Amino acid sequence: MSEKFDFDTIISRRNTNSYKWDTTPDDRVQPMWVADMDFHTAPAIVDTLARRVQHGIFGYTHVPEQYYNATVEWFSSRHNWKINPESIIYTSGVVPAISAIIKAFTSPGDAVATFSPVFNCFYSSIRNNGCAVAPIPLIIINNRYEIDFGALHSTFSRPDVKMFLLCNPHNPGGRVWTRNELMQIAEIAQNNNVIVVSDEIHCELTYPGYSYTPYGTLPHNLVNNAVICSSPSKAFNIAGLQIANIVACDKQMMQKIDKAININEVCDVNPFGVEALIAAYTQGGPWLDALNKYLYNNYLFVKEYCDKNLTPLKMMSAESTYLAWIDCRELALTSDEIDVILQREAHIRVSPGNIFGPEGEGFIRLNFACPRKILQHTLPELGVLIGRNIER
């Protein structure tokens, strides 16, 4: 008999020091912005952490062999990616990992390429290391993002471009990059000596009919200049436990990353993150499968509602994540203006699209990882945008 997991119960997160909820001062506002979920995590993780709490001592943590074994087995069995456990570097999060990797392989004044729109912390990680952003605009074809390989080749050919940050699957567009697309990226990067850093934090959250391809499964001759970052934080809703892994495909690269991790002082992790990762990767599969079914049905619900009731808003077709990327450009309002209207009049907080790069202007990102009753209640409120024009 299959396990039954509850994703329908509405759980109050107010007054828990939640960044998503408790930095939204108006209690009437439904936060649908930060990318964490309003569900309990897998019961196996909760039980594991409860046992760890009972011990009562939370000193400096040694990461055990079981941690590496759990990671290797998970990616092997679910994604056919055979990871050498000696190539894994643990750290406190994917964003600190990316910052350390940039530090390891670039110098101030270099350029780092990335698609646009893309996860907003890519930009801050690049600039905080004294580098320039080299954006490669994605193009919209049939309501989904596609790669402009001509622009990618042109950007990678620039002598100042040393690195490319990839979001695989893509945030905020929800694309699951195909093996063929990744092969083309890898070949162009290899030919131009560009290091590829693939952020694969959303890799577990794919929809039926789509399959995530780990960048590390490409032919070795194409990934010996690549670094892959992963974490169970998005899929299992444990971002606050601060745990992530870096997989370097080359030993010398690994040594440079390890040095940068120590320079950035993000080499220590907390005991709860270690225990949660082991529990997630050894016992969390059934819960994750149930979650993905629920999220996919939420996606269909939001997409159908937008298509039927919220013209001229257009929700992009997605293949993964729990983030709706909604094109509002026909409203002739900026992303910031839309954000103001939604908080003030609809009592919904979203992520304004312009934080994801210039190509995100006029879009909003809406997090639908919540009980469906909340979507049924809040989506009609988006109608305040229709026919509106804010005072400028």
Buried (B, 14 or more C-beta within 10 A) or exposed (E): EEEEBEBEEEEEBEEEEBEBBEEBEEEEBBBBBBBBBBBBBBBBBEEBBEEBEEEEEEEEBEBEEBBBBBBBEBBEEBBEBEBBEEBBBBBBBBBBBBBBBBBBBBEEEBBBBBBBBBBBBBBEBBEEBEBBBBBBBBEBEEEBBEBBEEBBBEBBEEEEBBBBBBBBBBBBBBBBBBEEBBBBBBBBBBEBEBBBBBBBBBBBBBBEEBEBBBBBBBEEEBBBBBBBBBBBBBBBBBBBBBBBBBBBBBEEBBEBBBEBBEEBEBBBBBBBBBBBBBBBBBBBBBBBEBBBBBBBEBBEBBBEBBEEEBEEBBBBBBBBBBBBBBBBBEBEBBBBBBBBBBBEEBBBBBBBBBBBBEBBBBBBBBBBBBBBEBBEEBBEBBEBBEEBEBEE
